[in-house]
Amino acid sequence: MTNRDIEWKQKKLEHMRQEIESGQLNALRELLPNETIRQICEDCGYYFRTRLLTPLVTIFHMISAGISREGSFQSAWQMIGQSGKSGLLSEARKRLPLEVWKKLHEWMMNQIQKENEGDKRWRGHRMIGLDGTFVSMSDEPALVEHFGRWNSRHGMSRFPNARVVVAFDLETLINVGHQAGPCRRSEQELSKEPIKNLDPGDIIVFDRLYSGANLYVAYQRAGIEFIGRIHACLRIERLKVIQVLGAGDLLVEMPLEPHCRRRDPSLPKAIQIRVIQTRAKIEGKREDFWIATSLLDAVKYPKQELEAWQKKRWKIETLIGEMKVWLGADILRSKSVEGIYKELYARIIGLNLIHWLILKASQKHNKELDHLSVSATLRLAASYSLKMSVAPAWRLPLLYEQMLEHIAASKVSYRPNRLEPRMKKREEKKYPKLKISRTEWRLMQAIAA
């Protein structure tokens, strides 16, 4: 091959690379610049050759898989007008280290926090919702061995499941941390990592699963305050009342279980917490229950505001639904263990980018953050990415501002106390369920033939 042929081939490769990079989620490139991705790769010690599929292409390609309606890698590739290269894309995803995804998520959290420092805080505190969920994946032997199957009251799951604990800022609706692992690991165990990365003074809002005297001590040792429903087994009338702060508002002493102190002798015999009796509508019925908090000052932290935050905890359920339904994290597509962790990061980063767009639109056009549509933002981001890929450079800022205006106009009605039954209206197809893997089924058919 002559020098002229080599030069022509290099020019053609460069042209293809620029064409592919220019079609990657242009609507979100303002938030996640190319220089930032390159710098993070260098900081992680990941140096790459000048390939056709650079880290920039791989990162936006994996994020696009969540934003595309199908949720598959191939559909995301075809959204930018490309076809084929599934093997090259798979290799590119394997090459990109998991550490790059972690640093990318950290950079994004810090960037959003800098932009909204002090604006989105309650009495100087950042409010963090904490909860867990399951995600499913392909029935691959390596995934089954690592993540395992979940044995519920309905029986053993037919696909491997990963347990994921997520932490969201309840004001900005941005994910500030998560931890995934095999389904046999408990939510309490997995929650240690997101909590460890929170700032002192943050307040976590949680449900009963994260309650317990030993856990309250762990939160306070980390400098974290808490608001959450008490454990179902705890009887308030058995606790020693130190002070009555108001109607249904008590300062009590809560003893730690002896088995917890045997495992960790440094734990105290008892801690002081504040318990508040509140009422809320749960599944259509009004119920009285107690919430526990480490915020002991009844003047600085009024009972009514703490009750309101416990009700706002439901936001995290909505955010998990967005992550699993709108961003396709319910069923992950990767076939390897590391690929699952990378894909989960990509879906969470994609959700953060969408909520970052919503945050910018609400601030620019003075709209309520909670009332802007996530589904509309996803569609607008996808459509404006195509417009920006063919628009001249001078038009890009105008298109970006136009997109924010449309996002701000996508208002969702406020529907308090909405209750709908979890029932199916459409009939399912009359096909029998496959209770073994497809590989086992094919083998059985081959033996029978």
Secondary structure by P-SEA (a helix, b strand, c coil): ccaaaaaaaaaaaaaaaaaaaaaccccccccccaaaaaaaaaaaccccccccccaaaaaaaaaaaaacccccaaaaaaccccccaaaaaaaaaaaccaaaaaaaaaaaaaaaaaacccccccccbbbbbbbcbbbbbcccaaaaaaccccccccccccbbbbbbbbbbccccccccccccccccccccccaaaaaaaccccbbbbbccccccaaaaaaaaaaccccccccccccccccccccccccccccbbbbbccaaaaaaccccccbbbbbbbbbccccccbbbbbcccccccccccccaaaaaaaaaacaaaaaaaaaacccccccccccccaaaaaaaaaaaaaaaaaaaaaaaaaaaaaccccccccaaaaaaaaaaaaaaaaaccccaaaaaaaaaaaaaaaccccccccccccccccccccccccccccaaaaaaaaaaac
